[in-house]
């Protein structure tokens, strides 16, 4: 075991007091609005902050969980032991070269913020991701995608820091992107920034496409309830939401967890759902789909 107060005092030597919180409820930091307390919650505003945290983690052998905007997470009611590190690096830079536009984006930049920046600068290629909740760091880690686009299509390189404090840069191929996965899904490292390769576009066309995608999301997704995005991954030869729908599970509830009546691929928090409400509902949905269709469905949401 580790002494939380002692660790807190050590962290204060290098990190501002306002960026370190003890016993912080994770339900305040996840889009699902579910989750118990983190022992130590830290907002990393710089690479130096991250290095300081890694030094303490290694010195005291403390568990570390890193996240961006908490939009793809289901946190247990018991909370998270050790340090929870929220990446808030938020710089964006752009330069052009041979007809391409390269945008260097820090990992903590929200996709919506990046989308607006690119729209304002008439740079196209990111529209598909404009409505994906979360940060660019999270989008890279899980190779997020929507509307026939994926992050892997636009990433030139990714820079990360390993747990020993060494900084590395990987090219697109080295990132090993696949469906909702990348090397960062299992690599012991923290994404710091990426460079995206995009193109010059027409501002009005970009805005029109973003608005079209936003309209589709509003029509098809349960934005009126807290959720963690699509709960289940698409199958190799089937559409998971379609199978769940055909099991008659839209609107089915366990506690305050509900299969969305708008999109069967989403489980939502109707009011005060617990982690266990959601897990029981996930298990029930998986069993129903397997019993009816013989298909195993996998989670897209990350359980912490």
Phi and psi in degrees as a GROMACS rama.xvg file:
@    title "Ramachandran Plot"
@    xaxis  label "Phi"
@    yaxis  label "Psi"
@TYPE xy
-123.005  153.416  UNK-2
-88.4316  108.876  UNK-3
-59.9264  -43.5272  UNK-4
-63.7761  -38.7349  UNK-5
-65.0018  -43.8169  UNK-6
-62.6093  -42.8381  UNK-7
-57.6545  -46.1217  UNK-8
-62.9994  -37.3096  UNK-9
-66.6894  -42.2935  UNK-10
-63.8404  -34.8247  UNK-11
-62.9491  -17.8975  UNK-12
-67.4205  -27.3564  UNK-13
-124.235  -15.5846  UNK-14
-121.291  140.099  UNK-15
-60.1113  140.653  UNK-16
-56.8331  -38.0868  UNK-17
-68.511  -12.6943  UNK-18
-100.943  8.10014  UNK-19
-125.828  123.529  UNK-20
-128.237  133.886  UNK-21
-93.9602  144.016  UNK-22
51.9881  51.0867  UNK-23
-88.1776  125.672  UNK-24
-65.034  122.882  UNK-25
-73.264  -17.211  UNK-26
-62.6999  -20.2883  UNK-27
-78.3881  -12.992  UNK-28
-123.578  10.8086  UNK-29
-122.634  144.191  UNK-30
-66.9719  -19.8205  UNK-31
-75.5611  -18.0642  UNK-32
59.0166  38.2814  UNK-33
-131.925  143.593  UNK-34
136.32  137.38  UNK-35
-77.7019  -165.694  UNK-36
-80.5254  144.022  UNK-37
-89.7084  136.639  UNK-38
-55.3853  -53.4385  UNK-39
-135.119  120.694  UNK-40
-111.656  124.127  UNK-41
-125.854  133.356  UNK-42
-97.423  114.459  UNK-43
-88.907  112.836  UNK-44
-96.2787  -10.9614  UNK-45
-151.932  166.282  UNK-46
-64.9552  -34.2961  UNK-47
-61.5484  -38.7184  UNK-48
-59.5534  -44.6136  UNK-49
-63.8802  -43.6143  UNK-50
-61.5663  -39.836  UNK-51
-63.5684  -41.1644  UNK-52
-64.9985  -44.2737  UNK-53
-62.0981  -37.7625  UNK-54
-60.6764  -45.1194  UNK-55
-67.9437  -41.4551  UNK-56
-57.8294  -45.326  UNK-57
-71.4281  -39.9019  UNK-58
-66.9329  -38.4453  UNK-59
-107.724  2.16183  UNK-60
55.4329  53.873  UNK-61
-99.2141  139.117  UNK-62
-61.4828  143.188  UNK-63
-130.566  129.644  UNK-64
-122.587  128.956  UNK-65
-112.204  135.74  UNK-66
-147.548  170.577  UNK-67
-104.878  -80.7771  UNK-68
-120.918  7.00423  UNK-69
68.4551  27.3516  UNK-70
-95.4626  -3.74876  UNK-71
-129.298  28.0401  UNK-72
-119.471  142.397  UNK-73
-121.178  109.065  UNK-74
-98.135  136.241  UNK-75
-63.6823  152.557  UNK-76
-61.9251  -25.486  UNK-77
-75.7963  -8.3641  UNK-78
83.9657  -161.64  UNK-79
-127.544  125.841  UNK-80
-82.4768  148.846  UNK-81
88.0355  -142.684  UNK-82
-106.099  131.998  UNK-83
-106.815  122.781  UNK-84
-113.106  114.59  UNK-85
-94.8877  122.015  UNK-86
-82.7403  116.977  UNK-87
-120.339  25.5169  UNK-88
-68.4685  125.948  UNK-89
-136.698  28.7677  UNK-90
-86.7269  147.419  UNK-91
-132.156  130.748  UNK-92
-131.71  151.06  UNK-93
-135.954  140.879  UNK-94
-148.308  153.875  UNK-95
-111.347  151.94  UNK-96
-160.452  119.605  UNK-97
52.0067  42.8419  UNK-98
87.0797  -12.8701  UNK-99
-99.9593  154.005  UNK-100
-114.227  121.569  UNK-101
-103.372  127.678  UNK-102
-118.69  116.41  UNK-103
-91.5662  118.376  UNK-104
-124.863  127.088  UNK-105
-72.4259  151.7  UNK-106
-61.7367  -27.1966  UNK-107
-84.7596  -0.261603  UNK-108
-70.6168  126.985  UNK-109
-69.2927  144.152  UNK-110
-58.5105  -37.3867  UNK-111
-65.2162  -38.3082  UNK-112
-68.0393  -43.8512  UNK-113
-63.0391  -41.9266  UNK-114
-58.3685  -43.7562  UNK-115
-66.8131  -40.5077  UNK-116
-59.456  -46.5284  UNK-117
-67.2252  -39.1826  UNK-118
-61.2936  -46.9481  UNK-119
-61.2526  -28.9423  UNK-120
-101.629  13.1866  UNK-121
54.677  44.9363  UNK-122
-112.947  125.42  UNK-123
-108.273  159.193  UNK-124
124.552  -12.363  UNK-125
-108.862  0.71418  UNK-126
-55.9261  -38.3604  UNK-127
-57.8678  -28.5435  UNK-128
-98.0887  1.97387  UNK-129
-60.5882  -30.8968  UNK-130
-102.867  2.90544  UNK-131
-73.1634  119.081  UNK-132
-67.0885  157.215  UNK-133
104.603  -167.991  UNK-134
-107.772  167.651  UNK-135
-66.3463  -32.1692  UNK-136
-61.3307  -45.9892  UNK-137
-65.9344  -37.8211  UNK-138
-63.9321  -37.1737  UNK-139
-69.2973  -46.4087  UNK-140
-54.5869  -42.9359  UNK-141
-104.171  11.4685  UNK-142
44.684  59.9268  UNK-143
-61.3833  151.261  UNK-144
-155.548  161.748  UNK-145
-168.658  152.033  UNK-146
49.2801  49.8236  UNK-147
67.1142  15.2795  UNK-148
-121.61  150.149  UNK-149
-135.996  154.195  UNK-150
-57.1574  -37.0592  UNK-151
-57.3577  -23.5515  UNK-152
-72.9716  -17.2515  UNK-153
-124.566  -2.98499  UNK-154
-83.9378  126.93  UNK-155
-88.8224  -48.6154  UNK-156
-156.749  164.534  UNK-157
-134.365  132.675  UNK-158
-106.544  132.159  UNK-159
-137.403  164.33  UNK-160
-115.457  130.79  UNK-161
-81.8085  173.432  UNK-162
-72.9067  -5.88004  UNK-163
-94.7292  1.27551  UNK-164
89.6228  8.43383  UNK-165
-90.2501  139.422  UNK-166
-102.108  134.734  UNK-167
-132.275  155.369  UNK-168
-126.584  130.112  UNK-169
-113.037  138.443  UNK-170
-75.2259  172.681  UNK-171
-53.4774  -49.4172  UNK-172
-64.214  -39.455  UNK-173
-64.9374  -20.0242  UNK-174
-74.2011  -12.7964  UNK-175
51.6746  51.127  UNK-176
-69.1864  137.321  UNK-177
-147.161  -170.3  UNK-178
-62.6047  115.041  UNK-179
51.4913  39.9697  UNK-180
-159.233  154.492  UNK-181
-153.738  178.484  UNK-182
-59.8489  -26.6617  UNK-183
-75.4615  -9.0002  UNK-184
-66.8728  -26.868  UNK-185
-126.573  -15.1101  UNK-186
-67.9109  137.497  UNK-187
-83.1561  80.8837  UNK-188
-161.11  164.643  UNK-189
-118.772  121.873  UNK-190
-66.9164  130.321  UNK-191
-102.41  -44.8054  UNK-192
-162.284  168.807  UNK-193
-141.6  162.33  UNK-194
-115.489  124.107  UNK-195
-101.065  141.61  UNK-196
-105.987  112.093  UNK-197
-127.86  -170.005  UNK-198
-136.139  160.702  UNK-199
-71.3923  139.812  UNK-200
-139.167  -172.604  UNK-201
-98.1626  125.443  UNK-202
-57.2506  -42.8127  UNK-203
-66.488  -38.2683  UNK-204
-64.9902  -41.0673  UNK-205
-62.8826  -46.7529  UNK-206
-62.084  -41.2589  UNK-207
-61.9355  -43.7921  UNK-208
-65.888  -42.6341  UNK-209
-60.8178  -43.1223  UNK-210
-65.7701  -36.8566  UNK-211
-63.3085  -44.8325  UNK-212
-65.5937  -38.1253  UNK-213
-64.1397  -39.2155  UNK-214
-64.5041  -43.5275  UNK-215
-63.2393  -41.9943  UNK-216
-61.4981  -44.5518  UNK-217
-62.8295  -37.8775  UNK-218
-72.0941  -36.5719  UNK-219
-105.181  -20.3034  UNK-220
-112.091  149.692  UNK-221
-81.3536  70.5973  UNK-222
-74.4957  -7.7832  UNK-223
-85.2478  -8.76506  UNK-224
-123.123  147.164  UNK-225
-59.8191  134.748  UNK-226
-156.704  174.901  UNK-227
-115.571  36.2485  UNK-228
77.3136  -161.505  UNK-229
-62.2924  122.945  UNK-230
-74.6479  -35.8958  UNK-231
-117.312  149.205  UNK-232
-76.2506  155.181  UNK-233
-68.3051  142.441  UNK-234
-79.1155  163.122  UNK-235
-63.9036  -36.0164  UNK-236
-130.834  24.6769  UNK-237
-157.423  157.944  UNK-238
-98.1853  112.5  UNK-239
-56.7961  -46.4167  UNK-240
-59.3186  -35.4853  UNK-241
-65.152  -42.4111  UNK-242
-65.7233  -41.2102  UNK-243
-62.425  -42.6354  UNK-244
-61.2816  -42.7718  UNK-245
-70.5927  -14.9975  UNK-246
-83.1236  -2.25606  UNK-247
72.2458  31.8391  UNK-248
-97.7299  -3.49629  UNK-249
-58.1842  128.369  UNK-250
85.4079  -2.8651  UNK-251
-71.5225  135.536  UNK-252
-123.326  147.931  UNK-253
-129.669  116.139  UNK-254
59.7363  -133.15  UNK-255
-97.7667  10.3866  UNK-256
-90.7471  134.082  UNK-257
-137.814  139.54  UNK-258
-71.72  121.916  UNK-259
-53.1209  135.709  UNK-260
-83.1578  -1.09813  UNK-261
-100.583  -39.4624  UNK-262
-143.581  112.587  UNK-263
-66.8491  -12.68  UNK-264
-81.2755  -3.64381  UNK-265
-111.459  133.805  UNK-266
-103.78  132.921  UNK-267
-120.444  161.928  UNK-268
-99.545  103.53  UNK-269
-66.0539  -35.9934  UNK-270
-154.84  -74.9299  UNK-271
-130.881  49.8406  UNK-272
-63.2036  142.287  UNK-273
-95.3685  167.929  UNK-274
-55.3959  -41.8826  UNK-275
-71.1426  -31.8792  UNK-276
-57.7285  -47.7653  UNK-277
-65.7837  -45.5154  UNK-278
-63.135  -42.8465  UNK-279
-61.7352  -39.2283  UNK-280
-69.1024  -40.7637  UNK-281
-58.5787  -48.2569  UNK-282
-62.0005  -39.5553  UNK-283
-64.023  -45.8638  UNK-284
-61.671  -44.99  UNK-285
-60.0077  -42.094  UNK-286
-66.6808  -42.9689  UNK-287
-61.7095  -43.4976  UNK-288
-66.3398  -40.79  UNK-289
-66.8477  -43.3321  UNK-290
-63.9408  -37.3677  UNK-291
-85.2638  -37.9446  UNK-292
-119.328  -9.20926  UNK-293
70.1702  22.3743  UNK-294
-108.364  134.709  UNK-295
-93.2953  125.854  UNK-296
-108.687  142.046  UNK-297
-108.619  151.583  UNK-298
-75.3568  141.064  UNK-299
-97.5864  -33.7765  UNK-300
-68.8435  144.402  UNK-301
-95.9746  128.958  UNK-302
-95.2606  130.113  UNK-303
